[in-house]
Amino acid sequence: MSQMSTFKPMNLSYLWDRENFEKAFSRSYTHQYKNSARRYVGWFFIALAQFGVVAAFKGGAVGLLLLSTVLILYWYGIKKWLVHQRAVKAYENSALKNAQIKLQITEEGVKQNDVFIPWQDIQGLVPIEDDILLYYKENAFYIPSNAFHSIEEKSALKSLAKAKGRLFHV
């Protein structure tokens, strides 16, 4: 008997509150930029700043140093803050704000209310710290660790995702 046939459907439930929103934002933002070519742009800005420091010391020209410093501040601080502000506004206006989220996970896929997503349409399941990000189309669905009834249940979900070729690690 295969492992696939022993998977027991699970029902997960959690509150989509501000705390879970903040954790979801932080984990998905970090994951998306860690695995993106855009992180190299930040490295370029840092290299540019180093050239700016040398130029400022050698010739007294501080323009490159000033420009690179502004770019670094934007890339590593202001940009994340701006994205966070947009996400907060979307959360505050969301119909799901402070709603109880209920997911049913089966061998066939994931169901939330009347929406069913088959495993082949799921781009990936990514464990991050104790939580899980489930990527579908342009969205990352956050599943906090407290949605699971046990560690074994979370492990069973990871095993199912692995069997379906949808488990990814960071």
Phi, psi and omega per residue, in radians:
M1 nan 2.330 -3.084
S2 -1.431 2.816 3.120
Q3 -1.112 -0.562 -3.111
M4 -1.046 -0.655 -3.072
S5 -1.360 -0.168 -3.134
T6 -1.671 -0.025 -3.139
F7 -1.233 2.196 3.108
K8 -1.673 2.240 3.102
P9 -0.913 2.500 -3.136
M10 -2.196 2.574 3.086
N11 -1.960 2.071 3.136
L12 -1.905 2.566 -3.129
S13 -2.579 2.395 3.072
Y14 -2.746 2.809 3.140
L15 -1.575 2.200 3.103
W16 -1.520 1.316 -3.118
D17 -1.785 -3.111 -3.077
R18 -1.094 -0.662 3.134
E19 -1.078 -0.822 3.115
N20 -1.172 -0.635 3.073
F21 -1.036 -0.819 -3.112
E22 -1.104 -0.742 3.104
K23 -1.135 -0.721 3.135
A24 -1.105 -0.766 3.131
F25 -1.063 -0.863 -3.093
S26 -1.059 -0.817 -3.099
R27 -1.204 -0.735 -3.116
S28 -1.253 -0.651 3.115
Y29 -1.092 -0.832 3.136
T30 -1.079 -0.793 -3.124
H31 -1.111 -0.788 -3.083
Q32 -1.146 -0.662 -3.128
Y33 -1.447 -0.475 3.079
K34 -1.145 -0.569 -3.086
N35 -1.869 0.539 -3.084
S36 -2.192 2.610 3.068
A37 -1.170 -0.304 -3.120
R38 -1.119 -0.371 3.136
R39 -1.141 -0.455 3.128
Y40 -1.208 -0.441 3.071
V41 -1.091 -0.731 3.086
G42 -1.062 -0.720 3.100
W43 -1.108 -0.674 3.094
F44 -1.063 -0.762 3.131
F45 -1.095 -0.659 3.111
I46 -1.153 -0.763 3.091
A47 -1.076 -0.724 3.109
L48 -1.057 -0.691 3.115
A49 -1.119 -0.676 3.119
Q50 -1.120 -0.720 3.064
F51 -1.124 -0.637 3.108
G52 -1.108 -0.691 3.102
V53 -1.099 -0.808 3.131
V54 -1.075 -0.782 3.138
A55 -1.098 -0.673 -3.131
A56 -1.166 -0.706 3.138
F57 -1.258 -0.697 -3.074
K58 -1.325 -0.821 -3.012
G59 -2.081 0.026 -3.121
G60 1.306 0.101 3.121
A61 -1.468 2.042 -3.088
V62 -1.825 0.008 -3.097
G63 -1.030 -0.843 -3.140
L64 -1.119 -0.703 3.120
L65 -1.108 -0.769 3.131
L66 -1.108 -0.811 3.133
L67 -1.075 -0.828 -3.104
S68 -1.168 -0.607 3.106
T69 -1.141 -0.757 3.100
V70 -1.084 -0.755 3.128
L71 -1.105 -0.708 3.113
I72 -1.127 -0.806 3.119
L73 -1.024 -0.760 3.111
Y74 -1.105 -0.881 -3.012
W75 -1.122 -0.721 -3.048
Y76 -1.720 -0.181 -3.114
G77 -2.240 -1.078 -3.018
I78 -1.158 -0.712 -3.102
K79 -1.049 -0.824 3.128
K80 -1.095 -0.691 3.130
W81 -1.096 -0.759 3.122
L82 -1.105 -0.772 3.107
V83 -1.090 -0.712 3.133
H84 -1.100 -0.737 3.140
Q85 -1.079 -0.722 3.082
R86 -1.109 -0.718 -3.132
A87 -1.157 -0.707 3.114
V88 -1.079 -0.770 3.132
K89 -1.062 -0.763 3.113
A90 -1.100 -0.726 3.118
Y91 -1.104 -0.830 -3.108
E92 -1.059 -0.550 -3.126
N93 -1.659 0.024 -3.077
S94 -1.341 2.494 3.056
A95 -1.192 -0.339 -3.120
L96 -1.541 -0.059 -3.137
K97 -0.958 2.198 -3.135
N98 1.037 0.408 3.107
A99 -1.584 2.700 3.031
Q100 -1.461 2.076 -3.139
I101 -1.637 2.249 3.135
K102 -2.157 2.174 3.120
L103 -2.091 2.437 2.994
Q104 -2.006 2.184 -3.107
I105 -1.994 2.197 3.141
T106 -2.263 3.096 3.078
E107 -1.116 -0.408 -3.107
E108 -1.484 -0.520 -3.110
G109 2.884 -2.779 -3.092
V110 -2.104 2.339 -3.125
K111 -2.171 2.301 2.998
Q112 -2.226 2.048 -3.037
N113 0.943 -2.087 -3.116
D114 -1.704 0.091 -3.111
V115 -1.700 2.143 3.119
F116 -1.999 2.258 3.115
I117 -2.059 1.934 3.101
P118 -1.201 2.660 -3.104
W119 -0.950 -0.645 -3.096
Q120 -1.168 -0.316 3.110
D121 -1.608 -0.157 3.123
I122 -1.476 2.207 -3.122
Q123 -1.288 -0.601 3.137
G124 3.103 2.712 3.034
L125 -2.006 2.133 -3.052
V126 -2.109 1.967 3.025
P127 -1.301 2.200 3.087
I128 -2.255 2.041 -3.012
E129 0.961 -2.187 -3.132
D130 -1.652 -0.075 -3.043
D131 -1.802 3.112 -3.115
I132 -2.329 2.394 2.989
L133 -1.901 2.281 3.132
L134 -1.989 1.994 -3.082
Y135 -1.652 2.197 3.121
Y136 -2.465 2.118 -3.078
K137 0.919 -2.171 -3.094
E138 -1.646 0.147 -3.022
N139 -1.995 2.656 2.984
A140 -2.046 2.067 3.102
F141 -1.658 2.248 -3.086
Y142 -1.652 2.262 3.060
I143 -2.131 1.864 -3.118
P144 -1.250 2.737 -3.106
S145 -1.067 -0.511 -3.121
N146 -1.304 -0.039 3.046
A147 -1.331 -0.370 -3.113
F148 -1.561 2.535 3.135
H149 -1.388 -0.386 -3.119
S150 -2.777 2.878 3.063
I151 -1.133 -0.615 3.126
E152 -1.090 -0.655 3.130
E153 -1.143 -0.758 3.103
K154 -1.121 -0.701 3.107
S155 -1.110 -0.678 3.115
A156 -1.113 -0.691 3.101
L157 -1.119 -0.768 3.113
K158 -1.089 -0.714 3.122
S159 -1.118 -0.708 3.111
L160 -1.128 -0.791 3.119
A161 -1.060 -0.695 3.117
K162 -1.121 -0.771 3.127
A163 -1.094 -0.543 3.128
K164 -1.508 -0.005 -3.119
G165 1.283 0.475 -3.058
R166 -2.114 0.188 3.136
L167 -1.639 2.183 3.123
F168 -2.232 2.465 3.108
H169 -1.910 2.694 3.126
V170 -1.733 nan nan
